[in-house]
Amino acid sequence: MIVAPKIRGFICTTAHPDGCAKHVSEQVSIVRSRGPIADGPRKVLVIGSSTGYGLASRIAAAFGSGAATIGVFFEKPGEPDKCGTAGWYNSAAFEKEALAAGLYAKSFNGDAFSDEMKAEVVAAIKADLGQVDCVIYSLASPRRTHPKTGEVFKSVLKPIGESYTNKNLNTTTGVVDDVTIQPAEGDDVANTVAVMGGEDWEMWIDALLSENLIAPGTQTLAYSYIGPDITWPIYKNGTIGKAKEDLERVQRALDAKLAPLGGKAWVSVNKALVTQASSAIPVVPLYISLLYKVMKAQGTHEDCIEQMDRLFRERLTSPQPDEVGRIRLDDWEMDAKVQQPVIENWAKVDTENLKELADFDGYQKSFLKLFGFGLEGVDYDADTDTGVKVPSIA
Ligand code: NAD
């Protein structure tokens, strides 16, 4: 099949298998070029391992510290005449590279929130690895079926208390206009916390602890975001921010549970980056475009892979926690040298000056890359096999 991008709002409904493979191999090369990670984890479970921060975590663990990895994700497999999702092709490519490097890699495609998925992963760890020494929790999902009650929760991206109006970028057309988002109502906050909060992270760690699958000294991490105050009504102080507060509650609970094993739970606050999850948040893509412009000009821009390489290479051994005990990989983003020009440009940016003040081109290229488009060396006019398998799932 010949595969071209089909963009619908903030998603692309097609994905290019060879382009996704190239994207994965570029990330592998970046980690390899920095040399082996000393004292990194060796047996790593990544929940949400197929795209964005989770994929980059899996790549950094495998190709940086030589870790055996188990990945869990929810993706659509490709068929010979039908595109799968990018996360499917990324995972196929990851496993092929891992196998070629002699690294154990097993993947599970299905609902990470379910008891069944936890049981399958527990069985695989028991059979193949004995224990894990690092658990990354990197899910971003719009809904969750609760495993005990069957209730379906939907997460929303809304401010709390009052409506919020700010500038917004149409990432397809490049038009900057105003968006107004109505505040959360009814059970919106509780539902968002049920999906994106920490309960499921704790259920995973409990499932592993109850089977003695957590090695001494294990670290577990979940990812969060804070950002500048222009985004706070929709992020930090909004429904998603309440879910991130709940992650911190669970981080403290997990810390206590892991302490007898010499283990540690972390919330890592990461940089704002173009991913499938972040492109769905109003206001944030314009902020990211302005941020990329400044950070690229200052030479401090990182993508998911550089962030996760820095996490595994430096912060797992030297965490440098903030005043409330979080790892801060958003340190370069939040540096005043970066924030000051970004916020100045935020006040000025409009449709006419977008390309001058923001890295809109970079935003669009990063977005297309998430789906395997625009990668050098990929022949997009050639037939490609959309039915590729993930080796451990085939
Ligand atoms: P993403 O959309 O790229 O990845 C989400 C992952 O979750 C995918 O692997 C997907 O398959 C998996 N997933 C979703 N629902 C699932 C389910 N029911 N069962 C199994 N797997 C499922 O998202 P991302 O941006 O990498 O986000 C990961 C985490 O990082 C989130 O907690 C997010 O809030 C956080 N974060 C993101 C940013 C950012 O700017 N993108 C910044 C800081 C923190």
Residues whose N, C-alpha, C, O or C-beta is under 5 A from the ligand:
A	BS01	NAD	G48 S49 S50 T51 G52 Y53 G54 V72 F73 F74 E75 G87 G110 D111 A112 F113 S138 L139 A140 S141 Y223 S224 Y225 N270 K271 A272 L273 T275 Q276 A277 S278
